[in-house]
Amino acid sequence: MDFGASAELITNGAQALDSSPLLFAGFGLQLSHVVAGAAVGLAIGVTGVGGGSLMTPLLLLFGYTPAVAIGTDLLYAALTKTGGVIAHHARGSIDWRVTGLLASGSLPSALLTHAALARGWLGGAVANEALLTMSLGVMLLLTAALLLARSRLQSNAIQGRPSAIIGTLQANKPAATVIMGGVLGVCVTLSSVGAGAFAAAILMTIYADSPSARIVGTDIAHAVPLTLLAGVGYAAAGQVDYELLLGLLVGSLPAIQLGSRIAYRINERVLRGILTLLLGCLGAGYLLSGAL
């Protein structure tokens, strides 16, 4: 995949769409941002694939720096997932104790990750940009792998296989949840990806006896504070584009609702397969570009 050519093509298309910005609440909305939000929102509504794995690569192709793309997407995720938390709480499908355990690991690790980036502990600006790009590549590849192996992972977790790993995790659920929350905090802060599919896979493995709806609800309830805190860290560094954020929200919020209504008319398995292939290709591309 020629990322340079793809980025130039998408950037030129975006500039053509944005020749006449729309005004909304005093902000100049770019039509390309609204369209991008609608496209990602539709995919989320139909497949349930997390927005970070789709939105951040798209923003990079638009020409945004990794930090701005990740920071803006994190706040986008926090805002779009809030409605889901309210709905799941009303249905009683959130385990708030597990949410708290995850957050007790993820929120401090997100803060520490931001401190490491800000103080240059991980290198200078160029090194940070390469790290963010590589982290995105790794998390996209992991998300693609999880989409492929989701059913088998769930089956193995229920059956306790492999017993040495699953047995240890399930015998030490609180500690395992906090530790895995810490891993999530680092991954999500560096890439904006992982608060959805990766977190759900962790919960599915540790809490194999929990209903799927409770896994999803708990996952979303934890994702909101994590993505909000991580996004605020980027905002404090001036690495969030608020007009871009508003444009994405204007496009995606109605599209998510539309996607959820038409999902039964679309072959989700085929679409999920296409998305898995796309995420795998993008992940490999960003991993290589960050390493070079």
CORTA-V391541 format. One record per pair of residues at least 12 apart in sequence whose C-alpha atoms are under 8 Angstrom apart, sorted by the first residue. I is the first residue (numbers start at 0). J is the second residue. If there is no record, write none. Layout:
# CORTA-V391541
i=(I I)
j=(J J)
This chain:
# CORTA-V391541
i=(0 0 2 2 5 6 6 6 6 7 9 9 10 10 10 13 13 13 14 16 16 16 17 17 17 26 27 28 28 28 28 29 29 30 32 32 32 32 33 33 33 33 33 33 34 34 35 35 35 35 35 36 36 36 36 36 36 36 37 37 37 37 37 37 37 37 38 38 38 39 39 39 40 40 40 40 40 40 40 41 41 41 41 41 41 41 42 42 43 43 44 44 44 44 44 44 44 44 45 45 45 45 45 45 45 46 46 46 46 48 48 49 49 49 49 50 51 51 51 51 51 51 52 52 52 52 52 52 53 54 55 55 55 55 56 64 65 65 65 66 66 66 66 67 67 67 67 68 69 69 69 69 70 70 70 70 70 70 70 70 70 71 71 71 71 71 71 71 72 72 72 73 73 73 73 73 74 74 74 74 74 75 75 75 76 76 76 77 77 77 77 77 77 78 79 79 80 80 80 81 81 83 83 84 84 84 87 88 92 92 92 92 92 93 93 93 93 93 94 94 94 95 97 97 97 98 98 98 98 99 100 100 100 100 101 101 101 101 101 101 101 102 102 102 102 102 103 103 103 104 104 104 104 104 104 104 104 105 105 105 105 105 105 105 105 105 106 106 106 106 106 107 107 108 108 108 108 109 109 109 109 109 109 109 109 110 110 110 112 112 112 113 113 113 113 128 129 129 130 130 131 131 131 132 132 132 132 132 133 133 133 133 133 133 134 134 134 134 135 135 135 135 135 135 135 136 136 136 136 136 136 136 137 137 137 138 138 138 138 138 139 139 139 139 139 140 140 140 140 141 142 142 142 142 142 143 143 143 143 144 144 145 145 145 146 146 146 147 149 152 152 153 153 153 156 156 156 156 157 157 157 165 165 168 169 169 172 172 175 176 176 179 183 184 187 187 188 188 188 191 194 194 194 194 194 194 195 195 195 198 199 199 199 202 202)
j=(280 284 60 284 60 59 60 61 62 60 60 61 60 61 62 30 31 61 31 29 30 31 29 30 31 242 242 242 243 245 246 243 246 246 243 246 247 250 246 247 248 249 250 251 247 250 54 57 247 250 251 54 246 247 248 249 250 251 247 249 250 251 252 253 254 255 250 251 254 53 54 251 250 251 252 253 254 255 258 251 254 255 256 257 258 259 255 258 255 258 254 255 256 257 258 259 260 262 255 258 259 261 262 265 267 262 267 270 271 195 196 192 194 195 196 76 72 73 76 191 192 193 139 142 191 192 193 278 278 72 68 69 72 191 281 128 128 131 132 128 131 233 238 233 238 239 240 239 189 190 191 230 191 229 230 231 232 233 234 238 239 230 238 239 240 241 243 244 191 230 244 191 226 227 229 230 226 227 230 231 244 244 247 248 223 226 227 222 223 224 225 226 227 223 248 252 219 222 223 220 223 216 219 216 219 220 216 216 212 213 214 216 217 213 214 216 217 220 213 216 217 217 173 176 217 217 218 220 221 221 173 176 177 180 176 177 178 179 180 181 221 177 180 221 224 225 177 180 181 176 177 178 179 180 181 182 184 177 179 180 181 182 183 184 185 225 181 184 224 225 228 181 184 181 182 184 185 181 184 185 187 188 225 228 229 228 229 232 185 188 189 188 229 232 233 289 289 290 189 289 189 190 289 190 285 286 288 289 285 286 287 288 289 290 186 189 190 286 189 190 191 192 282 285 286 281 282 283 284 285 286 287 282 283 286 186 190 192 193 282 192 278 279 281 282 278 279 282 283 197 193 196 197 275 278 275 276 278 279 275 279 196 197 200 196 271 275 275 200 200 204 203 204 207 203 204 205 207 204 207 208 204 205 205 205 206 205 206 205 202 205 201 198 225 226 229 226 229 230 226 218 219 221 222 225 226 218 219 222 218 214 215 218 214 218)
